[in-house]
Amino acid sequence: MAFKGDGQIWMNGRLIDWKDARIHVLSHVIHYGSSVFEGIRAYKTNRGAAVFRLKAHIDRLFDSAKIYRMQIPFSSQDIYDATLETIRANKLSECYIRPIVYRGYHSLGVDPGSCPIDVAIAAWEWGKYLGPAALENGVEVCVSSWARIAPNTMPCMAKSGANYMNSQLIKMEAIARGCVEGIALDVNGHVSEGSGENVFIVRDGAVLTPPFDASILPGITRNTVLTLAEELGYKVIEANIPREALYISDEVFFTGSAAEITPISMIDKIVIGSGRRGPVTKRIQDRFFEYLAGDHDDPYGWLDFVYTEATVGA
């Protein structure tokens, strides 16, 4: 996905032109990966554009910043309002949204305390992360030779830019092996997650996913799928999953704000189930997209609408 390079980006309290959203080459974030961020989607619903679980994403952004001792100079309400403002400014009906909090330009050194905390929010059109056919046909993946970060080394519960160097190794290795994505194991050899997705398996009608102590990011879509699976009557289990359980699962699928709910058809050249989307994955997918389209009652308050009567006339 290449950027068009137009539109506006919200930076530190104001909207600026896309081309002017720049930072200094000696900004702390460039040298030490000192950033936390979110990936969020807005969808075109039957009631207009709506952001999916915006409050949950902003809460996780603030949690990530707190773990890294980054005091965001805006309130969560400020970031909420700025996100919607950015979508409106770019006249988008559905899009991917990237808020990022980072340590900016002042001085260099491992101690980041003197560097300012800067915030930016961008939004742009972005299609299906793993390809448009993947939602039905599934994707081929491999188990990576790179493990996820071990506990007490770097905090996996923070969505940190530095953590994604590990993700890049997993992703690049998978592509080099002819796969779309990789699945990493944790330090104990249990299934952890993909380079940017949580992992679920289906076995004998139960839906299983690794727990937080398997070095996973606490995914917003992961949490959504746990809710939907229970809503649909499935037994849901959070437990450590051995590598070999992947191969003998009835179904395996990824979840994530970018990947949404993407079935996995093959792992390490072993066909999973029927080799395409299974019935449990489809039921959960269908219910998920019903919520995203506004076709299902939303008792959880998952949709935040971008354009109200007041903003349409503004």
Rosetta blueprint (number, residue, H / E / L):
1 M L
2 A L
3 F L
4 K L
5 G L
6 D L
7 G L
8 Q E
9 I E
10 W E
11 M E
12 N L
13 G L
14 R E
15 L E
16 I E
17 D E
18 W H
19 K H
20 D H
21 A L
22 R L
23 I L
24 H L
25 V L
26 L L
27 S L
28 H H
29 V H
30 I H
31 H H
32 Y H
33 G L
34 S L
35 S E
36 V E
37 F E
38 E L
39 G L
40 I E
41 R E
42 A E
43 Y E
44 K E
45 T E
46 N L
47 R L
48 G E
49 A E
50 A E
51 V E
52 F E
53 R L
54 L H
55 K H
56 A H
57 H H
58 I H
59 D H
60 R H
61 L H
62 F H
63 D H
64 S H
65 A H
66 K H
67 I H
68 Y L
69 R L
70 M L
71 Q L
72 I L
73 P L
74 F L
75 S L
76 S H
77 Q H
78 D H
79 I H
80 Y H
81 D H
82 A H
83 T H
84 L H
85 E H
86 T H
87 I H
88 R H
89 A H
90 N L
91 K L
92 L L
93 S L
94 E L
95 C E
96 Y E
97 I E
98 R E
99 P E
100 I E
101 V E
102 Y E
103 R E
104 G L
105 Y L
106 H L
107 S L
108 L L
109 G L
110 V L
111 D L
112 P L
113 G L
114 S L
115 C L
116 P L
117 I E
118 D E
119 V E
120 A E
121 I E
122 A E
123 A E
124 W E
125 E L
126 W L
127 G L
128 K L
129 Y L
130 L L
131 G L
132 P L
133 A L
134 A H
135 L H
136 E H
137 N H
138 G L
139 V E
140 E E
141 V E
142 C E
143 V E
144 S L
145 S L
146 W L
147 A L
148 R L
149 I L
150 A L
151 P L
152 N L
153 T L
154 M L
155 P L
156 C L
157 M L
158 A L
159 K L
160 S E
161 G L
162 A L
163 N L
164 Y H
165 M H
166 N H
167 S H
168 Q H
169 L H
170 I H
171 K H
172 M H
173 E H
174 A H
175 I H
176 A H
177 R L
178 G L
179 C L
180 V L
181 E E
182 G E
183 I E
184 A E
185 L E
186 D L
187 V L
188 N L
189 G L
190 H E
191 V E
192 S E
193 E E
194 G E
195 S L
196 G L
197 E L
198 N E
199 V E
200 F E
201 I E
202 V E
203 R E
204 D L
205 G L
206 A E
207 V E
208 L E
209 T E
210 P L
211 P L
212 F H
213 D H
214 A H
215 S L
216 I L
217 L L
218 P L
219 G L
220 I H
221 T H
222 R H
223 N H
224 T H
225 V H
226 L H
227 T H
228 L H
229 A H
230 E H
231 E H
232 L L
233 G L
234 Y L
235 K E
236 V E
237 I E
238 E E
239 A L
240 N L
241 I L
242 P E
243 R H
244 E H
245 A H
246 L H
247 Y H
248 I L
249 S L
250 D L
251 E E
252 V E
253 F E
254 F E
255 T E
256 G E
257 S L
258 A L
259 A L
260 E E
261 I E
262 T E
263 P E
264 I E
265 S E
266 M E
267 I E
268 D L
269 K L
270 I E
271 V E
272 I L
273 G L
274 S L
275 G L
276 R L
277 R L
278 G L
279 P H
280 V H
281 T H
282 K H
283 R H
284 I H
285 Q H
286 D H
287 R H
288 F H
289 F H
290 E H
291 Y H
292 L H
293 A H
294 G L
295 D L
296 H L
297 D L
298 D L
299 P L
300 Y L
301 G L
302 W L
303 L E
304 D E
305 F E
306 V L
307 Y L
308 T L
309 E H
310 A H
311 T H
312 V H
313 G L
314 A L
